[in-house]
Amino acid sequence: MPDSSVGRRGVLASAAALAGLVGLGAVSSLAAAPAAAAAEQRRNAASNYHGSPSAFEPMIIEGGTLIDPATGDAIQDAVVVLDRGRVLAAGSRDATSRAVRSVAATARRIDAGGRFILPGLVDAHVHNNTLEDARLVLSHGATTVRSGSSSFYQDIALAALPEWAPGLAPRMHAAGLFVSPQLGDSVLADPALVPLAGLKQGLHDPRDLAYLTRVNIERGANVIKTRANPRAGMAEQDPLELVYDREQLASIVAAARGAGVLCHAYSAEGIAGAVAAGVRSIEHGVFVSERTLAQMARRGTYFTSTLTGVADMSGSSNPVLAERGREYTPVLQAAIRAAAEAGVRVVAGTDAFGTDVIPIGTEAWILQEAGLTALQALQSVTTNAASLLGMEGEVGRLVRGALPDVVLLEANPLESAAALERVSTIIAQGRVVGEE
């Protein structure tokens, strides 16, 4: 066994290499970071590198219609001013005139005339294992994402990237390794996981689940992914079988030390146990009961339905998956409507894996098709998602002090969420995406 500190540095270096970040200065000192310090560790990424992070360019976005997803209010001929890595002002020309004057001499101007100005969108469930994956997700307007786990801590390396290469990938809320019975080759991601390789029946003991959760947190994860049921997208698995019960899930929640736990769950029993255990959000949630929805509303548990991913199974060439898609889709659509009526905050997540990327705007639109209003669908990729991630005031609205993430749309999302598929310009971390 190598010295633990050397091993952990190696883990992050390997994660950066697997994520395609070598040469970008993104290898960080994330090792052994507790959850509360993960953001600070990312800010100190590559602290021994001889260069410095890129400076932010002031920017004035003007002439479009500014949409506030929190209220549905719209301001025509609006202006958004970005400076020093934050939104300096957003609103009418009169309200922003002072901010405009303060940066006018050096600011880049973007004409948004005829378009709609929104905060960068949020995809609350992705699996980004490489830089290419992350770039594709960003190219559809998702400037902030939440990882649904990675295989070798690549998401933790990706989370450090915006500091050194702004505009190259979304802001990442990293989960690290999936807290699941079988780790497979992911047990090689860190020397600290070696004891788990000897568990012939996999991870079921609450003490082992807590151990893996703590390792994730120590490596820099700021969310944790686990499961109550197997995968629906694997024909040989039964997605209604119970994998972890309330006691097991509660051990994960406790070990996460405040990091939000997202729980993959399909069956009514599995979802109910996860909610009772205190998870932050239910992922998929097809057979959620009305009673559990009421508990979710009381507890503030979020619902990330990944509806597009479930519906897409209907077109599978595998007859088992195709039948699941046909059976599950209308049930999940009804669950989404019931959740909204019960006061549960619905959040959009595409469950994108690798380069098989679903635009986050498509997920918002299909949520509207399921029964949400256009405004509720917009909130699922903005304010609801920001609240889930604990980023109110930074993400989800363009207000003073928010992060400099902006999308310009060709159509009005308050009329139809399909407009969220028509992203014409993306500004991520204060940089226009796609420009060299």
N, C-alpha and C positions, 0 to 999 in steps of 0.2 A: 504494500500500500504506500503510495507516495505521500509526502508531507501534505496535509490537508490544504494549507494555503496555496501551495504550488498547484495542487490538483484543481482547486477552484478557479485559479487564473486560467488554467488550461481549459477548463470547461467553457469559460466565456470566450476564450480565443477560438475554440472549436465551434462554438455556437455562431460566432461572427463569420467564420469561414463557411460554414454550412449555409448561412443566410446570404452569402455573397457579399460580405462587407469588407473583406480584406482590402487594405489600401485606402479605406475611407476614414480611418482613424476612429472607428466606432468600438473598438475593443475597450472595455471599461473596467473599472474597479468595482464591479457590482457584487463580487463575491462576498458572501456572509452578510448581506444587507438585510436587516429586518424590514418588515412591511412598511413601517412608518418612515423609514429612511430611503426607500427605493427611489423616489423621485430625486432626492438629493444625490444619490449615487449616480443616477443618470446625468444629472447636471455636471457631475465631476468626471464624466466619462473621458477616458484617454487623458487623464490629468498629467501624465508624464510626456505627452506628445509635445513636440517643439512648437507647433503652431497654435493658433487660437480659433475658437468657433467664429463662423462668419457673422459679420455685422448685418443688422436689418436695414433694408432700404425703405425710407418713407414712401407711402403710396396713397394716392387719392383716387377713389373709385366714385365716379359721379354720373348723374343723369338717369339712372335706372329707378325702378320702384323697389323700395326697401320693405321687406316683409318681416314682421315680428311674429315668429311662430307661437310665442306664449299667448298672444291675444288675437292674432289674425289681422292686426292693424297693418295698413299699407301707407307708405309715404312716397308720393310721386316726385320725380326729379330730385332724388335724395343723394346724399354724399356720405361716404364712409372714409375715414382717415385712419391709416395704419402708421404707427411709429414706435420704434424701440420694442418690437415684439408684442405689441398690444394694439387694441382698437383705441384710438385717441378720441374719436367722436363718430357718431352715426346719427343721421336724421336729416332734417331739411337743410337747405343751403344757408338759411339764416342761423339755424342752431349750430351749424358746424363751421361758420365763417372764421371764427377765431382760430380754430384748430387748423383750418386750411392755410391761413396766413402763416402760421408758425412753421409749416413744412414746405410751403409752396416753392421755395427757391431750390430745393434739392429733391422733391418728391417725384416719383413716377406717376403719371396720370393714366387712368384706364377709363375709357368711355363706355359706360354701361347703358347708354341710351337705348330704349326699346326693350330692355331686358329686366329681369327681376333679380334683386340682390338678396341673398340669403346667407346665413352662417354655413360653414362647412358641415356636411352631413356626417352622421355617425352610424357605423355598422357595428352592432353590438354582439355579433357572433361570427368570427372568421377563424380560419386556420392558415396563417401565413408562416411558411417554413423557409421561404427564400425571398430575396429582394424582388425577384420578378413577380411573385405572388402579391407582395405589398404594393408594388407599382400599379398592377392591374386594378386592385381594389381602389386605390387613390384615383386612378384615371376616370372613375365613374362618380367622383365627387365625395367619397367617404374620406374625410380628412382626419377623423378619429375612429379608431376601431378597438374592440375588445377581443382578445384572443380566446378561442375555445380550446386552447392547449396547443403545444408544438411537440415535436418528437425529441429534440435535443437542446431545448432552451433557446432556439433561434428567436422566439418572440421577445425574449429578454434583451438579446443583442439588438434587435430591430427597435426596441423602445429607446435605446440610446442614440439612435441615428439622427433624429431631427436637430439635435444640438450641433452636429458637425456637418450635416448635409441637408439643410432645410429644403423641403419641397420634393424630396426623393421618395418618401414613404409616409404613410399616415402616422399620426400619434398613436402609439400602441399601449394598451393596457394589457400587460403580459400575464399569462397564467402558468407558464412553465409546463411541467409534465402533467398529463391527465391522471387524476387520482382515481384509479380503476384497478380491478383485480389483477389484470395481466399487463405488465409494463413492456414485455418483449425486449427488443434491443435498446429501448430507452433506459433500461437499467444501467447501460454503459455511459449515460450522460454525465455521471458524476461519481467519483469514488465513494462518496457518502451513501450511495444507493446499493452498494455491493451486498450488505446484509439482506436486502430484499430479494436478491437473486436466488437465495436458498429456500424461499417459501414455495414449496411444491404445489400448494393449493392456491397460491396467489395472495393478494392483499385483502384480508377480510377482518382481521383483528383490529378493533378500534385503535389500539396502540400503534400498529403499523400504518394505518391510515393517517393518524396524527403525525407520525414521523415523516412520511413523504410530504405531507402538507407543510411541515416546518422547513424541510429542505428546500421546497419551492420558494417559500418566503425568504429564506436566508440567501437564496441565489438572486433575489430581486423581483420575484413575482409580486404583483399588487392585486391580483385576483386569483381565485382558485377554481378549477373546473373539476367536477366529479359527476357521478351518475347514480340514478336509482334503478334504471332499466338498461338492457342491451340496446344496440343500434337497430333502427328500423330499416336502414339502408343496406343491411347485410342479410341476405335471404336465409342463411343458415342460423340466424339468431332470432329469438323470440322477444320482440320489443316490449312485451307485457310481463316478462319474467322479472321478479324482484332481485336486484343485484345487491343493493345496500338498503338497510332499513333505517328507521329514525335514529336509533342509537348510534349506528355506524356513521351516518351523515352528521349527527350532532358532534361527534368527535372531530370531524373535519372542520366544521364551523368553528369550534372552540380553538383548534390549533391554528386556524387562519388569523387569529388575533385582530379581527376587524376588517381584514381583506374580504371583499365581497365574494361569496361563493355562488357560482352558477352551476345549476344541476340539470343534467340531461335526464328527462323523465317523460314517459308516455302513459303509463297505467295510472288509474285513479289512486290505487294504493301507494304507488311510488311517489306520485306528486304530493299526496297528502302527507306522507312521511317526511318528504324534503321540506315542505313548508313548515311543518311542526318543528323540524330540526333547526330552523332559522336561516335557511339559504336566502341569498339576496335576490335570485331570479330563477324562474323555471324556464328551461329551454325545451322547445317543442310542445310539450304539455297537451297532447291530443285529447286524452280522455279525462281531463280535469273535471271534477264534480262541482256543482253549484255551491255545495257546502265549503269546499276547499277554496273556491273563488272568493267567497265571503271572508274566509280567513286571510287570504292573500290581501284583500282590500284593507282589513284591519291591521295587518302586520306591515303593510307597505311592501309586500313582495311583488316584484316585477314579472311580466310575462313576455318572453322573447319566443315568439311562435315559430319562426323560420318557415313560414307558410310556403314560400316558393319551393324550397327544398323538398318538403313533404309532397306537394302537388306534383312536382316533376317526376316522382317515382311512377306516376301513372303511365308515363311514356317509356318505361323501362322494357327492355327485351326479355328480362327475367319475369316469368309469369307471377312469381310470388311477390316481387316488388311492385309490379304493375297493379296487382290486386290490392296490396296495401295502400298504394297511392289513391286508388279509386275509393277505397273504404275510408281512409283516414281524412282525406281532404275536406269533405263536407262536415265531418265531425269537428275538425279543427276550425273551420270557418265559423261554425256555431259557437265554439268555445271562445273565439276572439270577440264575437259580438257580445256574448254573455259577460266576458271579462270587462269590456268597456262599460257595459251597463252597470256592473257591480262596482265600478270605480277603481278597478285594477289598471295600472298604467301599462299599456302595451308598447313594447319596444321592438323595432325592426332589426332583424339579423338575417343575413343571407346564408350562413353556414358554408360560405365559400371555402373550398379546399384546393390548395395548389393553384393552378392556372384555370381551374373550372370556376370562373367568377361570375356571379349574378350581380348586376348593378343594384346598388342599394335603392335607387329610385324605383326599380321594378318591384322590389319587396314592398315599398311603401304603396305603390299603385295596387298591388294584389291585396294588400290589407284594406284599402278602400273598397275594392271589389267584394271583399268578404263582409263588409258592412260598416266600416269606420267612415266617418265624414272625411272630407279632404283635409280639414284642419287637423283632425285626430291623426290621420296618416302622416301629415307633415310633422306633427309633434313626436311621432314614433321614431323619427330619424333626427330629431333636434332636442327639444326640451325634455321629453321623457327619458331619452337616452342620456342626456347630460345629468339628469337627476340620478339615474341608475349608477353612473360613474362617479358621482360626487363632484361634478364639475359645473354646477350651476354658477352662472356669472362669467364662466370662462368659455364654455362651449354651448351651442344650441341657440344663442341669441347674439346679435351684433349690438352690443352695448359697451359703453366706456369700460375699459379694463379687460374686455374679453380677448381671447387669443386671436391672432391675425389669420383666421381661416375663413375663406369666403368662397361661395360659388355663385355664378351668374347663370340664370336659366333663360331659355327662349320663350317659355310660356308661364302662365300664372298658376302656381301650385295650390292656391286657394280655390280655384275652379276645378282642378283635377290633379290628383297626385301623380298622374302620368307625366305631368310637366317635370317631375324630378328625374325623369330619364333623359331629359333634354338639357344636359349640362354643357354650356359653351365655354366657360372659363373657370378654372380652379386655382385658388390661391391657398397654398398650404404652408403654414409656418412663415407667412409673410413673403413667400416666393410664388411666382406664377408657374404652375406645373407644366412640364413639357418643354420648357425653354432651356436651352443650353447656356 
